[in-house]
C-alpha cells in the first residue's frame, strides 16, 4: 500500500525504473536524529506535540508565539524607572502629609461617620482594628493611584518574575491527554482502528517514526476518509508495517540529507527571518518566514543578480521541501536547472534526466506523452518559437502550431508515433524525399484528410512569411551530435513524460547550459509548456504539483504568463527565478508580476527592476510628521537678556518647535530603496495564499 494509492505502486516503480515499494530500507541520514529539523525518538514526540497556532501568511508556525497586530507604545527604560520612583516618592509624601495632619483631618471624616459611639474608647479592640483597617484602605488607594501614574504594572512585566519566566529556558512539557495527544493517533481510535493506532504510537515512542513517516501515513488516512481506500486495508497495512506502512513507490522514507528547516506537519520550509524593521508590520517583525503549498499555489517569482542567494536560499530549500512532500505522498515536483547548479544529489530524486550526457538513464519525451497531434504541436511550437511570438493573441505561436500539426498528424497516422528530431527537421526543411515518402504512405492508406494537411504544408513552403524555416532553424539546435541519444520516439530509450505528475514523483532535469545555451532555453520552454498542459488534465488533483525553474531567462512567453494564472485552480504552482527583469520582454514584465502571487526582490536589484516591483506593490497611507522650528523674538529687555543667556549656553537662538501630522500616500518600497536599502543576504518578499490572503512586502534575512 502506498501513500498515493493502495495499489499500483510496484507498477509505477517499475515504469520509472525504481525498486518496488517497500524493497528499499530508509536511507541512513547524513546527520544525527533531531538535527536539521529531522525529528526522531523523543525529539520526534516533542516535534509532534509542539503547538502550531494559526498565523498570518508566510509565518513559520512551528512553535510560533503570536504578536499583537499593532506595536504597543514602549516607554524608554530610564523614563519608566524614574517615573515609577517619582510616583512612589509622591505617594509617600502625600501619605506623610496626611498622617502628620498637615492636610487637615478631612480624610478621617468617613471613619468618624461609620464608627458607632460605643467604640469611641481608644482602648477598644474593635476600634483599633477598624481604624487601622481604614488607614490600610486609604494607603492602598494612594498606592494604586500613584502606581497607575508611575506605570508600576509595566515595570513589573518588564523587570519582574514575568520577564524572568520568559527569559528562562523552556522546560519539557507534560504529555497531553491521550484523546488530545497526536502521538496516540486519536483520529484512528475514533474510527475503530485501535490496533493500528497502538502500533503507530509504539513506533513513535521507540524512535522508529520520523516526520516523513507521520506525514505519509496522515496522507494515506486522508485517502481513507475520502473513500479512496478501505479502512480495513489501511489498518492491516499499518499493523503489519508500523511506521514503514504506506511507502512511497521508491521505498525511500527520507532524503539523504537536509539543508533547510522543514515542518511536515504544516508542509512549510523556513527560508529566513523577517527583519526587525519599522517598514515591516509589527506582527511579522523577528518571526520566521516559511513557504508551503498554500503560497506556492499562487506561484513565486524571485529576481536578483548572481550571488544574491536565489539558488541556495530559495530554490534548493523549496525543491527539498517538495521532495519531502513527494515522499509523504502529497506532492509531485519537477526541478529544472543547469547541470551542476546545486539542486541536490541524484539520490534525492526518483528520475534524473541529464540532457546531453550519454550516461543519462532517462530520456526526455519531446512531445510530453501526448497522443494528440494538435496538443503535441502546441507544446512544441511554444518551445521552439514561443519567445518570438507577439505578446498578443494571434501571433506567430498559433501559425507555428498549425505548421507543426500539418506534419505531426500525417506522420503519426502512418507510423503510429511522432517524428524524431532529425525526421522533423527534414519535414520542416521540405526535403522532397521525406515529403514524397509520407505522401505515398498516406495515399496507400487512404488517409485523404491527412493528405489535405500535407498539401497545405507543401503549398506554404518557400512563401514569404512561412514560419516553417524558423521552426527548422530552431529544431536544428536540438539536432546536434550531443543530443543524438535523446528525444527518441522509437521506444529504444526510457523517455520521461510529465504525464507522470499524477504520481508523487521527484524529477530533476539538467540542461546543457554551458555548451548549448540556446538549446537549453528551448528545452526549458518545452518543460514549462508540458508542465502547464499536464497539470491541467490530471485526474487526481489532490497532489500538489510544482515546477521549480532555476533561471527562467528566455522562458517567459505570453502563453507562459497566461498559463501561470491558471495553475492555482489545478492545485499546482511554479517557482521562477531571474537575474533581472530585463530578461523578460518589456510588454510581459507587468503581466508576469501580476500573474504570480508571491514576489521576491533580492539585494542588488537595479533601480529599473525596482521600479517594476514598486509599481506592482503599490502605495499605502502613512503618517507623516513635519517639524518646523520658529525663532522666538523677545520684546522686553528681560526677555532679551534671558535669550542672550540661553544663546551663550546652548549656542543656538531660542526657538519654538511646531509639529504637523498628516496622512500621505507613499510607495511601500520605492525603486531607490529596493536598489540601495536592501542589505546583502536580504530580500523583500510579498505573499498571497490560494485563499486570497495577503502579506505586504516584508524585508527578510535569508537562511536564518
C-alpha positions as CSV (number, residue, x, y, z in Angstrom):
1,X,0.0,0.0,0.0
2,X,1.4,3.4,-0.9
3,X,0.6,6.9,0.3
4,X,-0.8,7.9,-3.1
5,X,-2.8,4.8,-3.6
6,X,-3.4,1.4,-2.1
7,X,-2.3,-0.4,-5.3
8,X,-0.3,0.0,-8.4
9,X,2.8,1.3,-6.8
10,X,5.0,-1.5,-7.9
11,X,3.9,-0.9,-11.5
12,X,4.7,2.8,-11.3
13,X,8.1,2.0,-9.7
14,X,8.9,-0.5,-12.5
15,X,7.8,2.0,-15.1
16,X,10.2,4.6,-13.6
17,X,13.0,2.1,-13.2
18,X,12.7,2.1,-9.4
19,X,12.7,-0.8,-6.9
20,X,9.2,-2.0,-5.9
21,X,7.6,-0.3,-2.8
22,X,9.0,-1.5,0.5
23,X,12.1,-3.2,-1.1
24,X,14.5,-0.4,-0.1
25,X,15.1,0.4,3.6
26,X,15.2,4.0,4.7
27,X,18.5,5.7,3.9
28,X,21.0,6.4,6.6
29,X,20.7,10.1,7.1
30,X,23.8,12.3,6.9
31,X,23.0,13.9,10.3
32,X,22.1,12.7,13.8
33,X,18.5,12.3,14.7
34,X,16.9,15.5,15.7
35,X,19.3,17.7,13.7
36,X,18.3,20.0,10.8
37,X,14.7,19.5,11.7
38,X,14.7,15.7,11.3
39,X,12.8,14.6,14.5
40,X,13.3,11.1,15.8
41,X,12.5,9.3,19.1
42,X,11.9,11.7,22.0
43,X,12.7,14.6,19.7
44,X,10.0,13.4,17.3
45,X,7.4,13.4,20.1
46,X,8.4,16.9,21.1
47,X,8.2,18.0,17.4
48,X,4.8,16.4,17.0
49,X,3.4,18.0,20.2
50,X,4.8,21.4,19.6
51,X,1.9,23.9,19.0
52,X,1.4,25.4,15.6
53,X,-1.1,28.2,16.1
54,X,-2.8,30.0,13.2
55,X,-0.7,32.8,11.9
56,X,-0.6,35.4,9.1
57,X,0.5,34.2,5.6
58,X,4.2,33.2,5.5
59,X,4.8,32.9,9.2
60,X,6.8,29.8,10.4
61,X,4.1,28.2,12.5
62,X,6.2,25.7,14.4
63,X,6.3,27.0,18.0
64,X,5.2,30.4,16.8
65,X,4.1,32.9,19.5
66,X,1.6,35.4,18.0
67,X,2.3,39.0,18.4
68,X,-0.1,42.0,18.6
69,X,-1.2,43.5,15.3
70,X,-0.1,46.9,16.3
71,X,3.1,47.8,18.1
72,X,2.5,48.8,21.7
73,X,3.8,52.1,22.9
74,X,7.0,51.3,24.8
75,X,8.4,53.7,27.3
76,X,12.2,54.0,27.5
77,X,13.6,52.2,30.5
78,X,15.2,55.2,32.1
79,X,12.0,57.2,31.8
80,X,9.9,54.3,33.1
81,X,12.1,53.6,36.2
82,X,12.4,57.3,37.0
83,X,8.7,57.9,36.7
84,X,8.0,54.9,38.9
85,X,10.4,56.2,41.5
86,X,9.0,59.7,41.4
87,X,5.4,58.3,41.7
88,X,6.5,56.3,44.8
89,X,8.0,59.4,46.4
90,X,4.9,61.5,45.6
91,X,2.7,58.8,47.2
92,X,5.0,58.7,50.2
93,X,4.9,62.5,50.5
94,X,1.1,62.6,50.3
95,X,0.7,59.8,53.0
96,X,3.2,61.6,55.3
97,X,1.3,64.9,55.0
98,X,-2.0,63.1,55.7
99,X,-0.5,61.1,58.6
100,X,1.0,64.1,60.3
101,X,-2.1,66.3,59.8
102,X,-0.6,68.9,57.5
103,X,-3.5,68.5,55.1
104,X,-6.2,68.6,57.9
105,X,-8.4,65.8,59.1
106,X,-11.0,65.7,56.3
107,X,-9.8,62.3,55.2
108,X,-10.9,60.9,58.6
109,X,-14.5,62.1,58.3
110,X,-15.8,58.9,56.7
111,X,-14.2,56.9,59.6
112,X,-15.9,59.0,62.2
113,X,-19.2,58.7,60.4
114,X,-19.0,54.9,60.3
115,X,-17.7,54.2,63.8
116,X,-20.5,53.9,66.5
117,X,-20.2,55.8,69.7
118,X,-19.8,52.6,71.7
119,X,-16.4,52.2,70.0
120,X,-15.2,55.6,70.9
121,X,-12.9,54.3,73.6
122,X,-9.3,54.3,72.2
123,X,-8.6,51.1,74.1
124,X,-11.4,49.2,72.4
125,X,-10.1,46.3,70.3
126,X,-12.8,46.8,67.7
127,X,-12.0,50.5,67.3
128,X,-8.3,49.8,66.9
129,X,-9.0,47.1,64.2
130,X,-11.4,49.4,62.3
131,X,-9.1,52.4,62.4
132,X,-6.0,50.6,61.2
133,X,-8.1,48.9,58.5
134,X,-9.3,52.3,57.4
135,X,-5.7,53.5,57.3
136,X,-4.7,50.5,55.2
137,X,-7.5,51.0,52.7
138,X,-6.6,54.7,52.3
139,X,-2.9,53.8,51.9
140,X,-3.7,51.2,49.3
141,X,-5.9,53.7,47.4
142,X,-3.0,56.1,47.3
143,X,-0.6,53.3,46.2
144,X,-3.0,52.3,43.4
145,X,-3.3,55.9,42.2
146,X,0.4,56.6,42.1
147,X,1.1,53.1,40.8
148,X,-1.0,53.8,37.7
149,X,0.6,57.2,37.3
150,X,4.1,55.6,37.6
151,X,3.3,52.6,35.4
152,X,4.3,50.1,38.1
153,X,2.5,47.4,36.2
154,X,4.7,47.8,33.2
155,X,7.8,47.8,35.5
156,X,6.6,44.5,36.9
157,X,6.1,43.0,33.5
158,X,9.4,44.1,32.1
159,X,11.6,43.6,35.1
160,X,9.7,41.3,37.4
161,X,9.0,37.5,37.5
162,X,7.0,37.5,34.2
163,X,10.2,38.7,32.4
164,X,12.2,36.1,34.3
165,X,9.9,33.3,33.2
166,X,10.0,34.4,29.6
167,X,13.8,34.6,29.7
168,X,14.2,31.2,31.4
169,X,14.9,28.1,29.2
170,X,11.7,26.3,28.2
171,X,11.0,23.2,30.3
172,X,9.8,19.9,29.0
173,X,6.0,20.0,28.8
174,X,4.0,17.1,30.1
175,X,2.4,14.8,27.6
176,X,-1.2,15.9,26.8
177,X,-4.2,13.8,27.5
178,X,-4.4,10.6,25.3
179,X,-7.5,11.9,23.5
180,X,-5.6,15.1,22.5
181,X,-2.1,13.6,22.0
182,X,-1.3,13.4,18.3
183,X,1.3,10.7,19.1
184,X,-1.7,8.5,20.2
185,X,-3.5,8.9,16.8
186,X,-6.9,9.8,18.2
187,X,-8.4,10.0,14.8
188,X,-7.7,6.4,14.1
189,X,-9.1,5.4,17.5
190,X,-12.3,7.3,16.9
191,X,-12.7,5.3,13.6
192,X,-12.2,2.0,15.3
193,X,-8.6,1.3,14.2
194,X,-7.3,1.0,17.7
195,X,-4.8,-1.7,17.0
196,X,-3.3,0.4,14.2
197,X,-3.1,3.5,16.5
198,X,-1.4,1.4,19.2
199,X,1.2,0.2,16.6
200,X,2.0,3.7,15.4
201,X,2.2,5.1,18.9
202,X,4.6,2.3,19.9
203,X,6.8,3.0,16.9
204,X,6.8,6.8,17.7
205,X,7.9,6.2,21.3
206,X,10.5,3.7,20.2
207,X,12.1,6.2,17.9
208,X,11.1,4.2,14.7
209,X,8.9,7.0,13.3
210,X,10.1,10.2,11.7
211,X,8.3,13.3,10.4
212,X,8.1,11.9,6.8
213,X,6.5,8.7,8.1
214,X,3.9,10.7,10.1
215,X,3.1,12.9,7.1
216,X,2.9,10.0,4.7
217,X,0.6,7.9,7.0
218,X,-1.6,11.0,7.6
219,X,-1.9,11.5,3.9
220,X,-3.0,7.8,3.4
221,X,-5.5,8.3,6.3
222,X,-7.0,11.3,4.4
223,X,-7.5,9.0,1.4
224,X,-9.4,6.6,3.7
225,X,-11.6,9.4,4.9
226,X,-12.3,10.5,1.3
227,X,-13.3,6.9,0.5
228,X,-10.5,6.2,-1.9
229,X,-9.1,3.4,0.3
230,X,-10.8,0.9,2.6
231,X,-10.3,1.3,6.4
232,X,-9.6,-2.5,6.7
233,X,-6.8,-2.4,4.2
234,X,-5.2,0.7,5.7
235,X,-5.4,-0.8,9.3
236,X,-4.0,-4.1,8.2
237,X,-1.0,-2.4,6.5
238,X,-0.3,-0.2,9.5
239,X,-0.5,-3.1,11.9
240,X,1.9,-5.1,9.7
241,X,4.5,-2.4,8.8
242,X,4.0,0.2,11.5
243,X,5.9,3.5,10.7
244,X,7.0,2.0,7.4
245,X,3.4,1.5,6.1
246,X,2.1,3.2,3.0
247,X,5.5,3.5,1.4
248,X,6.5,5.8,-1.4
249,X,6.8,3.9,-4.7
250,X,10.6,4.1,-4.4
251,X,10.5,2.7,-0.9
252,X,12.5,5.7,0.3
253,X,11.5,7.1,3.7
254,X,13.7,10.2,3.9
255,X,16.2,12.3,1.9
256,X,19.9,11.6,2.2
257,X,20.4,15.0,3.9
258,X,18.6,18.2,4.6
259,X,19.9,21.8,4.2
260,X,16.8,23.7,5.4
261,X,14.4,23.5,8.3
262,X,11.2,21.7,7.5
263,X,7.9,21.2,9.3
264,X,6.0,18.4,7.5
265,X,3.0,18.8,9.8
266,X,2.3,22.1,8.1
267,X,4.2,21.4,4.9
268,X,6.3,24.5,5.5
269,X,10.0,25.2,4.8
270,X,11.7,28.0,6.6
271,X,13.6,30.4,4.3
272,X,14.5,33.2,6.6
273,X,13.5,35.7,9.3
274,X,11.6,38.9,9.0
275,X,13.8,41.8,9.9
276,X,13.0,43.9,13.0
277,X,12.5,46.9,10.7
278,X,9.9,49.7,11.0
279,X,8.8,49.1,7.4
280,X,7.6,45.6,8.4
281,X,4.3,45.2,10.2
282,X,4.7,44.6,13.9
283,X,3.2,41.2,13.8
284,X,5.9,40.0,11.4
285,X,9.0,41.6,13.0
286,X,11.5,39.0,14.1
287,X,9.4,36.0,13.2
288,X,10.4,33.1,10.9
289,X,9.2,33.2,7.3
290,X,8.2,30.0,5.5
291,X,6.7,28.9,2.3
292,X,4.3,26.0,1.6
293,X,1.8,24.7,-1.0
294,X,-0.7,27.3,0.2
295,X,1.6,30.0,-1.0
296,X,3.4,28.2,-3.9
297,X,0.0,27.5,-5.4
298,X,-0.1,31.2,-6.5
299,X,3.5,30.8,-7.9
300,X,6.7,32.6,-6.9
301,X,9.0,34.9,-8.9
302,X,12.4,35.7,-7.4
303,X,14.6,38.3,-9.1
304,X,18.2,39.0,-8.1
305,X,21.7,39.2,-9.5
306,X,24.1,36.2,-9.4
307,X,25.3,35.6,-5.8
308,X,22.2,37.1,-4.2
309,X,21.1,33.8,-2.9
310,X,18.4,32.7,-5.3
311,X,19.5,29.1,-5.7
312,X,20.9,28.3,-2.2
313,X,18.5,30.4,-0.3
314,X,15.2,29.9,-2.2
315,X,15.3,27.3,-5.0
316,X,17.0,24.5,-3.2
317,X,15.1,24.8,0.1
318,X,11.8,24.8,-1.8
319,X,12.9,21.8,-4.0
320,X,14.0,19.9,-0.9
321,X,10.6,20.6,0.8
322,X,8.7,19.5,-2.3
323,X,10.8,16.3,-2.4
324,X,9.9,15.6,1.2
325,X,6.3,16.2,0.2
326,X,6.6,13.7,-2.6
327,X,7.9,11.1,-0.2
328,X,4.9,11.9,2.0
329,X,2.6,11.2,-1.0
330,X,1.2,14.7,-1.2
331,X,3.3,16.4,-3.9
332,X,5.0,16.0,-7.3
333,X,8.0,18.1,-8.2
334,X,10.0,18.8,-11.3
335,X,13.2,20.7,-10.8
336,X,14.9,22.2,-13.9
337,X,18.3,23.9,-13.9
338,X,21.7,23.9,-15.4
339,X,24.0,20.9,-14.7
340,X,25.9,21.4,-11.5
341,X,23.6,24.2,-10.3
342,X,23.5,22.7,-6.7
343,X,19.9,21.3,-6.9
344,X,20.6,18.2,-4.9
345,X,22.2,14.8,-5.5
346,X,20.8,12.1,-7.7
347,X,19.7,10.1,-4.7
348,X,17.3,12.9,-3.8
349,X,15.2,12.2,-6.9
350,X,13.4,9.4,-8.5
351,X,14.1,10.5,-12.0
352,X,17.2,12.4,-13.2
353,X,17.2,13.5,-16.9
354,X,20.7,14.7,-17.9
355,X,20.2,16.1,-21.3
356,X,23.3,15.9,-23.4
357,X,25.0,13.3,-21.1
358,X,25.4,9.9,-22.7
359,X,25.2,8.2,-19.3
360,X,21.8,9.6,-18.6
361,X,19.4,6.8,-17.6
362,X,16.3,8.7,-18.7
363,X,15.4,10.5,-21.9
364,X,13.0,13.4,-22.2
365,X,9.8,13.0,-24.2
366,X,9.8,15.7,-26.8
367,X,6.0,15.5,-27.1
368,X,5.1,15.3,-23.4
369,X,3.5,11.9,-23.7
370,X,0.7,13.3,-25.8
371,X,-1.1,11.2,-28.5
372,X,-2.9,14.2,-29.9
373,X,-1.0,15.8,-32.8
374,X,-2.6,19.2,-32.2
375,X,-1.7,19.2,-28.5
376,X,1.8,18.0,-29.2
377,X,2.2,20.7,-31.9
378,X,1.1,23.4,-29.5
379,X,3.6,22.4,-26.8
380,X,6.5,22.0,-29.3
381,X,5.6,25.3,-31.0
382,X,5.7,27.1,-27.6
383,X,9.2,25.6,-27.0
384,X,10.6,26.4,-30.4
385,X,9.3,29.9,-31.2
386,X,7.4,30.9,-28.1
387,X,9.9,33.6,-27.3
388,X,9.4,35.1,-30.8
389,X,5.6,35.3,-30.6
390,X,3.9,38.6,-30.4
391,X,2.7,39.3,-26.8
392,X,-0.9,39.4,-28.1
393,X,-3.2,36.5,-29.2
394,X,-2.8,35.6,-32.9
395,X,0.9,36.0,-33.1
396,X,3.5,33.6,-34.6
397,X,2.8,30.9,-32.0
398,X,-0.5,29.9,-33.5
399,X,0.8,29.8,-37.0
400,X,3.7,27.7,-35.8
401,X,1.3,25.3,-34.1
402,X,-0.6,24.9,-37.4
403,X,2.5,24.2,-39.3
404,X,3.7,21.5,-36.9
405,X,0.2,20.0,-36.7
406,X,0.2,19.7,-40.5
407,X,3.3,17.5,-40.3
408,X,2.8,15.6,-37.0
409,X,-0.7,14.5,-37.8
410,X,0.2,12.7,-41.1
411,X,3.4,11.3,-39.7
412,X,1.6,9.9,-36.6
413,X,-1.1,8.4,-38.8
414,X,1.4,6.5,-40.9
415,X,4.0,5.4,-38.3
416,X,1.9,5.3,-35.1
417,X,4.4,7.7,-33.4
418,X,5.7,11.2,-33.7
419,X,8.9,12.0,-35.7
420,X,12.3,12.1,-34.1
421,X,14.3,15.4,-34.2
422,X,16.1,14.5,-37.5
423,X,12.9,13.4,-39.1
424,X,11.0,16.5,-38.0
425,X,13.9,18.7,-39.3
426,X,13.7,17.1,-42.7
427,X,10.0,17.6,-42.9
428,X,10.2,21.3,-41.8
429,X,13.0,21.9,-44.4
430,X,10.7,20.5,-47.0
431,X,13.1,17.7,-48.1
432,X,11.4,16.2,-51.2
433,X,12.3,12.6,-50.3
434,X,10.8,12.9,-46.8
435,X,7.6,14.6,-48.1
436,X,7.2,12.2,-51.0
437,X,7.6,9.1,-48.8
438,X,5.0,10.5,-46.4
439,X,2.6,11.3,-49.2
440,X,2.9,7.8,-50.7
441,X,2.2,6.2,-47.4
442,X,-0.9,8.3,-46.8
443,X,-2.2,7.6,-50.3
444,X,-1.8,3.9,-49.8
445,X,-3.6,4.1,-46.5
446,X,-6.4,6.2,-48.0
447,X,-6.0,9.0,-45.5
448,X,-7.5,11.8,-47.5
449,X,-7.8,14.2,-44.6
450,X,-4.2,13.9,-43.7
451,X,-3.3,14.3,-47.4
452,X,-5.0,17.7,-47.4
453,X,-3.0,18.6,-44.3
454,X,0.2,17.7,-46.1
455,X,-0.8,19.5,-49.3
456,X,-1.5,22.7,-47.3
457,X,2.0,22.5,-45.8
458,X,3.7,22.0,-49.2
459,X,1.8,25.0,-50.7
460,X,3.2,27.2,-47.9
461,X,6.8,26.1,-48.5
462,X,9.1,28.9,-49.7
463,X,6.3,31.6,-49.5
464,X,7.1,34.9,-47.7
465,X,6.1,34.8,-44.1
466,X,6.3,31.0,-43.8
467,X,7.3,30.1,-40.3
468,X,8.5,26.6,-41.3
469,X,12.0,27.9,-42.0
470,X,12.2,29.5,-38.5
471,X,10.9,26.2,-36.9
472,X,13.6,24.3,-38.9
473,X,16.3,26.6,-37.7
474,X,15.2,26.2,-34.1
475,X,14.8,22.4,-34.3
476,X,18.3,22.2,-35.7
477,X,19.6,23.4,-32.4
478,X,18.4,20.1,-31.0
479,X,19.7,18.1,-33.9
480,X,23.3,18.0,-32.6
481,X,25.6,15.1,-32.0
482,X,25.5,15.7,-28.3
483,X,21.7,15.1,-28.4
484,X,21.7,12.2,-30.7
485,X,20.8,9.6,-28.0
486,X,17.9,11.9,-26.8
487,X,14.4,12.7,-27.9
488,X,14.0,9.2,-29.3
489,X,10.4,8.2,-30.4
490,X,11.1,4.6,-31.5
491,X,10.9,3.2,-28.0
492,X,14.6,2.3,-27.7
493,X,15.1,4.7,-24.7
494,X,13.3,5.4,-21.5
495,X,11.7,8.8,-22.0
496,X,10.3,10.6,-19.1
497,X,6.9,12.2,-19.6
498,X,5.4,14.9,-17.4
499,X,2.2,12.9,-17.6
500,X,3.6,11.1,-14.5
501,X,2.6,14.1,-12.4
502,X,-0.4,12.0,-11.3
503,X,2.1,10.2,-9.0
504,X,4.3,11.6,-6.2
505,X,7.4,11.7,-8.3
506,X,10.6,13.6,-7.8
507,X,12.2,14.7,-11.0
508,X,15.3,16.7,-11.8
509,X,16.1,17.8,-15.4
510,X,19.7,19.0,-16.1
511,X,20.0,21.4,-19.0
512,X,23.3,21.7,-21.1
513,X,23.6,25.4,-20.3
514,X,27.3,25.7,-20.8
515,X,27.8,24.3,-24.3
516,X,24.3,24.7,-25.7
517,X,22.7,27.8,-24.2
518,X,20.1,28.2,-27.0
519,X,19.1,24.6,-26.9
520,X,18.7,24.9,-23.1
521,X,16.3,27.7,-23.5
522,X,14.2,25.7,-25.9
523,X,14.2,22.7,-23.5
524,X,13.2,24.9,-20.6
525,X,10.3,26.3,-22.5
526,X,9.4,22.8,-23.6
527,X,9.3,21.5,-20.0
528,X,7.3,24.6,-18.9
529,X,4.7,24.1,-21.7
530,X,4.4,20.4,-21.0
531,X,4.0,21.0,-17.3
532,X,1.2,23.6,-17.9
533,X,-0.6,21.1,-20.1
534,X,-0.1,18.1,-17.9
535,X,-1.3,19.6,-14.7
536,X,-4.5,20.8,-16.3
537,X,-5.5,17.3,-17.4
538,X,-4.6,15.4,-14.3
539,X,-7.2,13.0,-12.9
540,X,-6.0,13.3,-9.3
541,X,-5.5,16.9,-8.4
542,X,-5.1,16.2,-4.7
543,X,-1.3,16.0,-5.3
544,X,0.3,19.5,-5.3
545,X,2.4,19.7,-8.5
546,X,5.2,22.3,-8.7
547,X,7.7,23.2,-11.3
548,X,10.9,24.7,-10.0
549,X,12.8,26.5,-12.7
550,X,16.2,27.9,-11.7
551,X,16.9,30.7,-14.2
552,X,13.9,31.4,-16.3
553,X,15.8,33.6,-18.8
554,X,14.2,33.4,-22.2
555,X,11.4,31.1,-20.9
556,X,8.7,33.7,-20.1
557,X,6.4,33.9,-23.1
558,X,2.9,35.3,-23.5
559,X,1.5,31.7,-23.3
560,X,3.5,31.0,-20.1
561,X,2.2,34.1,-18.4
562,X,-1.4,33.2,-19.2
563,X,-0.8,29.6,-18.1
564,X,0.7,30.6,-14.7
565,X,-2.5,32.3,-13.8
566,X,-4.4,29.1,-14.3
567,X,-2.2,26.9,-12.2
568,X,-4.0,27.8,-8.9
569,X,-7.2,26.1,-10.0
570,X,-5.2,22.9,-10.9
571,X,-3.5,22.7,-7.4
572,X,-0.2,23.4,-9.0
573,X,2.4,26.2,-8.9
574,X,5.6,27.3,-10.4
575,X,8.8,28.8,-8.9
576,X,10.7,31.0,-11.4
577,X,14.0,32.9,-10.8
578,X,15.5,35.6,-12.9
579,X,18.8,37.6,-12.8
580,X,17.0,40.7,-13.9
581,X,13.6,41.6,-15.4
582,X,15.5,42.7,-18.5
583,X,15.5,39.0,-19.4
584,X,11.7,39.3,-19.9
585,X,10.3,41.3,-22.9
586,X,9.1,44.7,-21.7
587,X,5.4,44.1,-22.6
588,X,5.4,41.0,-20.4
589,X,7.0,42.3,-17.2
590,X,3.9,43.8,-15.8
591,X,1.7,40.8,-16.7
592,X,4.3,38.4,-15.2
593,X,4.5,40.3,-11.9
594,X,0.7,40.4,-11.8
595,X,0.2,36.7,-12.6
596,X,2.3,35.4,-9.7
597,X,1.1,35.8,-6.1
598,X,4.5,35.7,-4.4
599,X,7.2,38.1,-5.4
600,X,10.7,38.4,-4.1
601,X,13.3,41.1,-4.8
602,X,16.7,40.2,-3.6
603,X,19.6,42.5,-2.7
604,X,21.5,44.0,-5.6
605,X,18.4,44.8,-7.7
606,X,18.8,47.5,-10.3
607,X,16.7,50.7,-10.0
608,X,14.9,49.8,-13.2
609,X,13.8,46.4,-11.8
610,X,13.0,48.1,-8.5
611,X,10.6,50.4,-10.4
612,X,8.6,47.4,-11.7
613,X,8.3,45.9,-8.2
614,X,7.4,49.3,-6.7
615,X,4.6,49.7,-9.2
616,X,3.1,46.2,-8.5
617,X,3.4,46.6,-4.7
618,X,1.6,49.9,-4.9
619,X,1.2,52.6,-2.2
620,X,-0.1,52.8,1.3
621,X,-1.3,55.6,3.6
622,X,1.3,56.6,6.2
623,X,1.5,59.2,8.9
624,X,4.0,62.0,8.1
625,X,5.3,64.3,10.8
626,X,6.6,67.7,9.7
627,X,8.7,69.5,12.3
628,X,9.4,73.2,12.0
629,X,11.5,75.4,14.3
630,X,10.5,79.1,14.6
631,X,12.8,81.6,16.3
632,X,11.3,83.4,19.3
633,X,11.6,87.2,19.2
634,X,11.8,88.8,22.7
635,X,10.0,92.1,23.1
636,X,11.0,93.1,26.7
637,X,14.5,93.9,28.0
638,X,14.3,91.0,30.5
639,X,13.3,88.6,27.7
640,X,16.1,89.7,25.5
641,X,18.6,89.2,28.4
642,X,17.2,85.8,29.0
643,X,17.5,84.9,25.3
644,X,21.1,86.1,25.3
645,X,22.0,83.9,28.2
646,X,20.3,80.9,26.5
647,X,22.2,81.6,23.3
648,X,25.5,81.7,25.2
649,X,24.7,78.4,27.0
650,X,23.3,76.4,24.0
651,X,25.0,78.1,21.1
652,X,21.6,78.4,19.3
653,X,18.9,81.0,19.2
654,X,15.7,80.2,21.3
655,X,13.2,78.5,19.0
656,X,9.7,77.1,19.3
657,X,9.0,73.8,17.7
658,X,5.8,73.1,15.7
659,X,4.8,69.6,14.7
660,X,2.3,68.9,11.9
661,X,0.9,65.4,11.5
662,X,-0.8,64.4,8.2
663,X,-1.8,61.3,6.2
664,X,0.1,60.9,3.0
665,X,0.2,58.1,0.3
666,X,3.6,56.7,-0.3
667,X,5.1,53.7,-2.1
668,X,5.5,50.7,0.2
669,X,9.0,50.2,-1.2
670,X,10.4,52.7,-3.7
671,X,12.7,51.8,-6.5
672,X,15.6,53.5,-4.8
673,X,15.0,51.6,-1.5
674,X,14.9,48.3,-3.4
675,X,18.1,49.1,-5.2
676,X,20.1,50.6,-2.3
677,X,18.5,49.9,1.1
678,X,18.3,46.0,1.0
679,X,21.4,44.6,2.8
680,X,23.3,41.7,1.3
681,X,21.7,38.4,2.2
682,X,18.3,40.0,2.5
683,X,15.3,40.2,0.2
684,X,11.9,41.9,0.1
685,X,9.1,39.3,-0.1
686,X,5.3,39.7,-0.7
687,X,2.9,36.8,-0.3
688,X,-0.5,35.7,-1.4
689,X,-2.2,32.5,-0.5
690,X,-4.5,30.4,-2.7
691,X,-7.4,31.6,-0.5
692,X,-6.6,35.2,-1.3
693,X,-4.9,36.3,2.0
694,X,-2.1,38.8,1.5
695,X,1.1,39.7,3.3
696,X,2.6,43.1,2.4
697,X,6.3,43.4,1.2
698,X,8.5,42.2,4.1
699,X,12.2,42.8,4.5
700,X,13.7,39.5,5.4
701,X,17.1,37.9,6.0
702,X,17.6,34.7,4.0
703,X,18.9,31.4,5.5
704,X,18.1,32.3,9.1
